[in-house]
Amino acid sequence: MVDDPADAAPVQLGVVCVKSFDTEAAAAALGPALADGAVALSLQNGIGNPDILRRHLPSGTALGAAAVYLGCQRLAPQRVVRRPSIDRATGRPRDRLVGGGPARAAAALVAVGQACEVAVEVVQRPEIALWTKLVANASLNTVTALGRARVGRVFADPSAVALMLALGAEVEAVAAAAGVTLPVGSARAYVADARRRLPADGGSSTLFDLEAGRRLEREALVGAVVREGRRHGVAVPVSQVCDALLSLVDPGRPQAPDGAPASRPP
């Protein structure tokens, strides 16, 4: 294990798994360490990470991206626990990576999945997979964090479920305006699947970060819906309210000199 990717250069495969707010720094560190013609994979939440990586990595890098459906929780520095998702109806694992990219990146994604014993679904348009995952993140992560509630409590409350559906529907609308057509009824399909699949005592990465006093990945999740909605002229009032509320409780929000929360650029 190295702290600086340069110590492992030349790197043939770089897998970026940091929180989205650290992508730029990770890309700046990874770029000089990559070998000519290397592969880089973004296994992250959010829709904007591939563009950030593309700006910083060498032009010959084969860049791929995947939506990660793999429950993990960071308990301490360098200690991450995997929490497999099991379909309670079949007893089978539901963990998977969905994405792709150029041929070399897609092949590397399959190899990473095999090494981790996680199923991989290679798709022609990874951006559809990333936006589909944003439906899940913008709905479940936001509601569990704002309610400081585990999955069982959320799905037992009709109002919380309705809020999840409203958030997911706004992601669908913004995606369509951005030229990304998601499967019809993505928000309802996700809620139905999550209700059946997720354990009652489960949570979300945003909830776990909030409980641990860490910075929230808000800007790349519900914040991205607000930002992209504004850019494409799509009203997202539910996402806007929830994003503002999450911003108030974000332990990592910068503080102004007078102690008041400092605003980040939209």
DOSEBA-771347 format. One record per residue (C-alpha): x, y, z; residue in three letters. Coordinates in Angstrom, 3 decimals, decimal comma, always signed. Example, Ala and Ser with C-alpha at 12.3 -4.5 7.8 and 13.67 -1.06 7.14 Angstrom:
// residues 2
east = +12,300 | north = -4,500 | up = +7,800 | residu = ALA
east = +13,670 | north = -1,060 | up = +7,140 | residu = SER
// end
This chain:
// residues 266
east = +0,000 | north = +0,000 | up = +0,000 | residu = MET
east = +1,312 | north = +3,434 | up = -0,936 | residu = VAL
east = +0,142 | north = +6,926 | up = -0,047 | residu = ASP
east = +1,261 | north = +8,428 | up = -3,369 | residu = ASP
east = +0,349 | north = +6,689 | up = -6,662 | residu = PRO
east = +3,714 | north = +7,832 | up = -8,043 | residu = ALA
east = +5,380 | north = +5,312 | up = -5,737 | residu = ASP
east = +3,672 | north = +2,515 | up = -7,718 | residu = ALA
east = +4,318 | north = +3,958 | up = -11,196 | residu = ALA
east = +3,955 | north = +2,991 | up = -13,964 | residu = PRO
east = +0,379 | north = +1,956 | up = -13,221 | residu = VAL
east = -1,518 | north = -0,046 | up = -15,845 | residu = GLN
east = -4,907 | north = +0,145 | up = -14,115 | residu = LEU
east = -6,155 | north = +2,890 | up = -11,829 | residu = GLY
east = -9,437 | north = +2,335 | up = -9,983 | residu = VAL
east = -10,882 | north = +5,527 | up = -8,523 | residu = VAL
east = -13,157 | north = +4,848 | up = -5,544 | residu = CYS
east = -12,921 | north = +8,097 | up = -3,576 | residu = VAL
east = -15,859 | north = +10,270 | up = -2,626 | residu = LYS
east = -16,809 | north = +12,601 | up = -5,457 | residu = SER
east = -15,539 | north = +15,708 | up = -3,685 | residu = PHE
east = -12,042 | north = +14,132 | up = -3,734 | residu = ASP
east = -12,071 | north = +13,114 | up = -7,407 | residu = THR
east = -10,111 | north = +16,127 | up = -8,630 | residu = GLU
east = -7,302 | north = +15,588 | up = -6,120 | residu = ALA
east = -7,251 | north = +11,856 | up = -6,814 | residu = ALA
east = -7,074 | north = +12,435 | up = -10,559 | residu = ALA
east = -4,235 | north = +14,935 | up = -10,177 | residu = ALA
east = -2,282 | north = +12,370 | up = -8,134 | residu = ALA
east = -3,102 | north = +9,418 | up = -10,380 | residu = LEU
east = -2,420 | north = +11,036 | up = -13,749 | residu = GLY
east = +1,401 | north = +11,220 | up = -13,549 | residu = PRO
east = +1,560 | north = +7,614 | up = -12,282 | residu = ALA
east = -0,310 | north = +6,060 | up = -15,206 | residu = LEU
east = +1,579 | north = +4,155 | up = -17,861 | residu = ALA
east = +1,068 | north = +4,998 | up = -21,529 | residu = ASP
east = -2,250 | north = +3,514 | up = -22,652 | residu = GLY
east = -3,340 | north = +2,701 | up = -19,102 | residu = ALA
east = -6,937 | north = +2,090 | up = -18,039 | residu = VAL
east = -8,747 | north = +4,124 | up = -15,392 | residu = ALA
east = -12,094 | north = +3,145 | up = -13,904 | residu = LEU
east = -14,430 | north = +5,376 | up = -11,909 | residu = SER
east = -16,352 | north = +3,245 | up = -9,406 | residu = LEU
east = -18,093 | north = +6,140 | up = -7,695 | residu = GLN
east = -21,455 | north = +7,679 | up = -6,964 | residu = ASN
east = -22,477 | north = +10,682 | up = -9,027 | residu = GLY
east = -22,594 | north = +11,570 | up = -12,706 | residu = ILE
east = -19,727 | north = +14,044 | up = -13,024 | residu = GLY
east = -16,644 | north = +12,023 | up = -12,081 | residu = ASN
east = -15,735 | north = +10,759 | up = -15,586 | residu = PRO
east = -15,566 | north = +14,335 | up = -16,877 | residu = ASP
east = -13,288 | north = +15,355 | up = -13,997 | residu = ILE
east = -11,001 | north = +12,380 | up = -14,609 | residu = LEU
east = -10,940 | north = +13,047 | up = -18,346 | residu = ARG
east = -9,651 | north = +16,578 | up = -17,712 | residu = ARG
east = -6,732 | north = +15,382 | up = -15,579 | residu = HIS
east = -5,636 | north = +11,996 | up = -16,931 | residu = LEU
east = -3,349 | north = +11,519 | up = -19,948 | residu = PRO
east = -5,156 | north = +11,672 | up = -23,278 | residu = SER
east = -4,346 | north = +8,052 | up = -24,122 | residu = GLY
east = -6,030 | north = +6,686 | up = -21,006 | residu = THR
east = -8,951 | north = +4,315 | up = -21,621 | residu = ALA
east = -11,548 | north = +5,671 | up = -19,189 | residu = LEU
east = -14,476 | north = +3,610 | up = -17,973 | residu = GLY
east = -17,154 | north = +4,143 | up = -15,357 | residu = ALA
east = -19,591 | north = +1,971 | up = -13,483 | residu = ALA
east = -22,459 | north = +2,321 | up = -11,063 | residu = ALA
east = -21,600 | north = +0,404 | up = -7,919 | residu = VAL
east = -24,292 | north = -1,644 | up = -6,233 | residu = TYR
east = -22,099 | north = -2,900 | up = -3,433 | residu = LEU
east = -22,749 | north = -2,164 | up = +0,222 | residu = GLY
east = -19,598 | north = -1,006 | up = +1,992 | residu = CYS
east = -19,082 | north = +0,990 | up = +5,164 | residu = GLN
east = -15,908 | north = +2,788 | up = +6,237 | residu = ARG
east = -15,477 | north = +2,081 | up = +9,931 | residu = LEU
east = -12,049 | north = +3,677 | up = +10,315 | residu = ALA
east = -9,123 | north = +4,812 | up = +8,157 | residu = PRO
east = -8,039 | north = +1,861 | up = +5,961 | residu = GLN
east = -10,870 | north = -0,265 | up = +7,352 | residu = ARG
east = -13,863 | north = -0,859 | up = +5,097 | residu = VAL
east = -16,485 | north = -3,518 | up = +5,732 | residu = VAL
east = -18,449 | north = -5,057 | up = +2,880 | residu = ARG
east = -22,130 | north = -5,623 | up = +3,563 | residu = ARG
east = -23,441 | north = -7,895 | up = +0,793 | residu = PRO
east = -26,913 | north = -7,228 | up = -0,551 | residu = SER
east = -29,052 | north = -10,370 | up = -0,641 | residu = ILE
east = -32,328 | north = -10,763 | up = -2,510 | residu = ASP
east = -34,580 | north = -12,003 | up = +0,266 | residu = ARG
east = -36,906 | north = -13,644 | up = -2,251 | residu = ALA
east = -34,170 | north = -15,823 | up = -3,793 | residu = THR
east = -31,337 | north = -15,739 | up = -1,261 | residu = GLY
east = -28,923 | north = -14,760 | up = -4,029 | residu = ARG
east = -26,395 | north = -11,898 | up = -3,857 | residu = PRO
east = -27,457 | north = -8,693 | up = -5,575 | residu = ARG
east = -24,079 | north = -6,921 | up = -5,549 | residu = ASP
east = -23,015 | north = -5,815 | up = -9,022 | residu = ARG
east = -21,137 | north = -3,285 | up = -11,115 | residu = LEU
east = -22,964 | north = -1,786 | up = -14,094 | residu = VAL
east = -21,018 | north = +0,249 | up = -16,630 | residu = GLY
east = -18,437 | north = +0,141 | up = -19,353 | residu = GLY
east = -16,440 | north = +2,343 | up = -21,672 | residu = GLY
east = -13,913 | north = +1,641 | up = -24,421 | residu = PRO
east = -13,155 | north = -2,049 | up = -24,990 | residu = ALA
east = -10,049 | north = -2,055 | up = -22,784 | residu = ARG
east = -11,900 | north = -0,308 | up = -19,966 | residu = ALA
east = -14,841 | north = -2,703 | up = -20,216 | residu = ALA
east = -12,477 | north = -5,683 | up = -20,085 | residu = ALA
east = -10,747 | north = -4,208 | up = -17,031 | residu = ALA
east = -14,115 | north = -3,697 | up = -15,340 | residu = LEU
east = -14,958 | north = -7,375 | up = -15,853 | residu = VAL
east = -11,563 | north = -8,353 | up = -14,421 | residu = ALA
east = -12,086 | north = -6,150 | up = -11,351 | residu = VAL
east = -15,494 | north = -7,728 | up = -10,781 | residu = GLY
east = -14,034 | north = -11,218 | up = -11,025 | residu = GLN
east = -11,284 | north = -10,340 | up = -8,565 | residu = ALA
east = -13,844 | north = -9,004 | up = -6,097 | residu = CYS
east = -16,341 | north = -11,783 | up = -6,805 | residu = GLU
east = -18,933 | north = -9,233 | up = -7,871 | residu = VAL
east = -21,136 | north = -9,626 | up = -10,946 | residu = ALA
east = -20,481 | north = -7,169 | up = -13,784 | residu = VAL
east = -22,959 | north = -5,947 | up = -16,375 | residu = GLU
east = -21,251 | north = -4,197 | up = -19,290 | residu = VAL
east = -23,452 | north = -1,627 | up = -21,026 | residu = VAL
east = -22,967 | north = +0,488 | up = -24,139 | residu = GLN
east = -23,783 | north = +3,796 | up = -22,440 | residu = ARG
east = -22,290 | north = +4,013 | up = -18,929 | residu = PRO
east = -23,926 | north = +7,407 | up = -18,396 | residu = GLU
east = -27,334 | north = +5,713 | up = -18,291 | residu = ILE
east = -26,062 | north = +3,447 | up = -15,509 | residu = ALA
east = -24,706 | north = +6,445 | up = -13,575 | residu = LEU
east = -27,978 | north = +8,384 | up = -13,863 | residu = TRP
east = -29,957 | north = +5,275 | up = -12,901 | residu = THR
east = -27,814 | north = +4,938 | up = -9,768 | residu = LYS
east = -28,414 | north = +8,638 | up = -9,078 | residu = LEU
east = -32,135 | north = +7,822 | up = -8,813 | residu = VAL
east = -31,234 | north = +5,537 | up = -5,907 | residu = ALA
east = -28,721 | north = +7,882 | up = -4,284 | residu = ASN
east = -30,848 | north = +11,005 | up = -4,553 | residu = ALA
east = -33,831 | north = +9,235 | up = -3,026 | residu = SER
east = -32,632 | north = +6,740 | up = -0,415 | residu = LEU
east = -29,472 | north = +8,570 | up = +0,683 | residu = ASN
east = -31,290 | north = +11,853 | up = +1,058 | residu = THR
east = -34,244 | north = +10,514 | up = +3,027 | residu = VAL
east = -32,241 | north = +8,257 | up = +5,341 | residu = THR
east = -29,852 | north = +11,095 | up = +6,137 | residu = ALA
east = -32,479 | north = +13,808 | up = +6,651 | residu = LEU
east = -34,565 | north = +11,459 | up = +8,799 | residu = GLY
east = -31,506 | north = +9,913 | up = +10,468 | residu = ARG
east = -33,392 | north = +6,691 | up = +9,875 | residu = ALA
east = -32,499 | north = +3,175 | up = +8,836 | residu = ARG
east = -34,137 | north = +1,521 | up = +5,852 | residu = VAL
east = -36,845 | north = -0,272 | up = +7,843 | residu = GLY
east = -38,166 | north = +2,952 | up = +9,356 | residu = ARG
east = -38,136 | north = +4,710 | up = +6,000 | residu = VAL
east = -40,140 | north = +2,035 | up = +4,199 | residu = PHE
east = -42,577 | north = +1,762 | up = +7,105 | residu = ALA
east = -43,496 | north = +5,440 | up = +6,676 | residu = ASP
east = -45,695 | north = +6,208 | up = +3,629 | residu = PRO
east = -44,661 | north = +9,876 | up = +3,704 | residu = SER
east = -40,981 | north = +8,947 | up = +3,566 | residu = ALA
east = -41,632 | north = +6,599 | up = +0,641 | residu = VAL
east = -43,569 | north = +9,340 | up = -1,151 | residu = ALA
east = -40,602 | north = +11,681 | up = -0,649 | residu = LEU
east = -38,258 | north = +9,087 | up = -2,141 | residu = MET
east = -40,524 | north = +8,729 | up = -5,167 | residu = LEU
east = -40,700 | north = +12,495 | up = -5,650 | residu = ALA
east = -36,909 | north = +12,823 | up = -5,502 | residu = LEU
east = -36,462 | north = +9,947 | up = -7,940 | residu = GLY
east = -38,991 | north = +11,423 | up = -10,369 | residu = ALA
east = -37,036 | north = +14,685 | up = -10,441 | residu = GLU
east = -33,869 | north = +12,764 | up = -11,348 | residu = VAL
east = -35,760 | north = +11,132 | up = -14,222 | residu = GLU
east = -36,921 | north = +14,541 | up = -15,486 | residu = ALA
east = -33,452 | north = +16,110 | up = -15,329 | residu = VAL
east = -31,850 | north = +13,086 | up = -16,991 | residu = ALA
east = -34,307 | north = +13,344 | up = -19,882 | residu = ALA
east = -33,489 | north = +17,035 | up = -20,306 | residu = ALA
east = -29,786 | north = +16,129 | up = -20,328 | residu = ALA
east = -30,369 | north = +13,656 | up = -23,168 | residu = GLY
east = -30,227 | north = +10,529 | up = -21,020 | residu = VAL
east = -33,353 | north = +8,419 | up = -21,266 | residu = THR
east = -33,746 | north = +6,223 | up = -18,208 | residu = LEU
east = -35,921 | north = +3,108 | up = -18,132 | residu = PRO
east = -39,580 | north = +4,058 | up = -17,741 | residu = VAL
east = -40,597 | north = +4,173 | up = -14,091 | residu = GLY
east = -37,023 | north = +4,060 | up = -12,767 | residu = SER
east = -37,933 | north = +5,733 | up = -9,478 | residu = ALA
east = -40,831 | north = +3,394 | up = -8,716 | residu = ARG
east = -38,806 | north = +0,373 | up = -9,811 | residu = ALA
east = -35,950 | north = +1,341 | up = -7,496 | residu = TYR
east = -38,208 | north = +1,876 | up = -4,483 | residu = VAL
east = -39,945 | north = -1,462 | up = -5,059 | residu = ALA
east = -36,613 | north = -3,251 | up = -5,447 | residu = ASP
east = -35,008 | north = -1,562 | up = -2,438 | residu = ALA
east = -38,016 | north = -2,355 | up = -0,247 | residu = ARG
east = -37,626 | north = -6,030 | up = -1,115 | residu = ARG
east = -33,828 | north = -6,214 | up = -1,108 | residu = ARG
east = -32,399 | north = -3,970 | up = +1,600 | residu = LEU
east = -32,173 | north = -5,107 | up = +5,238 | residu = PRO
east = -34,290 | north = -3,192 | up = +7,751 | residu = ALA
east = -31,208 | north = -2,167 | up = +9,727 | residu = ASP
east = -29,397 | north = -0,979 | up = +6,586 | residu = GLY
east = -28,718 | north = +2,629 | up = +5,743 | residu = GLY
east = -26,903 | north = +4,669 | up = +3,128 | residu = SER
east = -23,396 | north = +6,046 | up = +2,775 | residu = SER
east = -24,756 | north = +9,540 | up = +3,383 | residu = THR
east = -26,419 | north = +8,452 | up = +6,635 | residu = LEU
east = -23,264 | north = +6,663 | up = +7,802 | residu = PHE
east = -21,125 | north = +9,707 | up = +6,999 | residu = ASP
east = -23,529 | north = +11,970 | up = +8,880 | residu = LEU
east = -23,490 | north = +9,688 | up = +11,912 | residu = GLU
east = -19,682 | north = +9,615 | up = +11,847 | residu = ALA
east = -19,350 | north = +13,387 | up = +11,490 | residu = GLY
east = -17,800 | north = +13,203 | up = +8,018 | residu = ARG
east = -18,392 | north = +15,467 | up = +5,041 | residu = ARG
east = -21,441 | north = +14,443 | up = +3,009 | residu = LEU
east = -21,336 | north = +13,596 | up = -0,698 | residu = GLU
east = -24,374 | north = +15,841 | up = -1,091 | residu = ARG
east = -23,075 | north = +17,959 | up = -3,958 | residu = GLU
east = -22,613 | north = +14,916 | up = -6,205 | residu = ALA
east = -25,996 | north = +13,376 | up = -5,353 | residu = LEU
east = -29,118 | north = +15,449 | up = -4,653 | residu = VAL
east = -26,982 | north = +18,556 | up = -5,172 | residu = GLY
east = -26,200 | north = +17,366 | up = -8,691 | residu = ALA
east = -29,926 | north = +17,088 | up = -9,419 | residu = VAL
east = -30,385 | north = +20,704 | up = -8,339 | residu = VAL
east = -27,379 | north = +21,879 | up = -10,335 | residu = ARG
east = -28,255 | north = +19,966 | up = -13,509 | residu = GLU
east = -31,909 | north = +20,971 | up = -13,185 | residu = GLY
east = -30,894 | north = +24,605 | up = -13,109 | residu = ARG
east = -28,597 | north = +24,103 | up = -16,106 | residu = ARG
east = -31,311 | north = +22,449 | up = -18,201 | residu = HIS
east = -34,221 | north = +24,583 | up = -17,036 | residu = GLY
east = -36,007 | north = +21,797 | up = -15,138 | residu = VAL
east = -37,740 | north = +22,689 | up = -11,878 | residu = ALA
east = -36,740 | north = +20,366 | up = -9,028 | residu = VAL
east = -38,379 | north = +21,894 | up = -5,946 | residu = PRO
east = -38,234 | north = +18,748 | up = -3,795 | residu = VAL
east = -34,546 | north = +18,190 | up = -4,498 | residu = SER
east = -33,841 | north = +21,859 | up = -3,884 | residu = GLN
east = -35,438 | north = +21,828 | up = -0,425 | residu = VAL
east = -33,770 | north = +18,567 | up = +0,565 | residu = CYS
east = -30,384 | north = +19,753 | up = -0,662 | residu = ASP
east = -30,686 | north = +22,933 | up = +1,382 | residu = ALA
east = -31,609 | north = +20,951 | up = +4,504 | residu = LEU
east = -28,748 | north = +18,493 | up = +4,017 | residu = LEU
east = -26,373 | north = +21,388 | up = +3,576 | residu = SER
east = -27,333 | north = +22,679 | up = +7,022 | residu = LEU
east = -26,464 | north = +19,392 | up = +8,739 | residu = VAL
east = -23,367 | north = +18,585 | up = +6,654 | residu = ASP
east = -20,489 | north = +18,132 | up = +9,155 | residu = PRO
east = -17,976 | north = +18,952 | up = +6,433 | residu = GLY
east = -19,491 | north = +22,205 | up = +5,267 | residu = ARG
east = -16,841 | north = +24,966 | up = +5,355 | residu = PRO
east = -17,254 | north = +27,517 | up = +8,129 | residu = GLN
east = -17,054 | north = +31,263 | up = +7,554 | residu = ALA
east = -14,726 | north = +33,279 | up = +9,820 | residu = PRO
east = -17,670 | north = +34,277 | up = +12,029 | residu = ASP
east = -18,538 | north = +30,611 | up = +12,615 | residu = GLY
east = -21,524 | north = +30,603 | up = +10,271 | residu = ALA
east = -21,622 | north = +27,986 | up = +7,479 | residu = PRO
east = -19,963 | north = +29,297 | up = +4,339 | residu = ALA
east = -21,796 | north = +28,771 | up = +1,098 | residu = SER
east = -20,264 | north = +26,690 | up = -1,665 | residu = ARG
east = -20,682 | north = +27,714 | up = -5,285 | residu = PRO
east = -23,823 | north = +26,198 | up = -6,859 | residu = PRO
// end
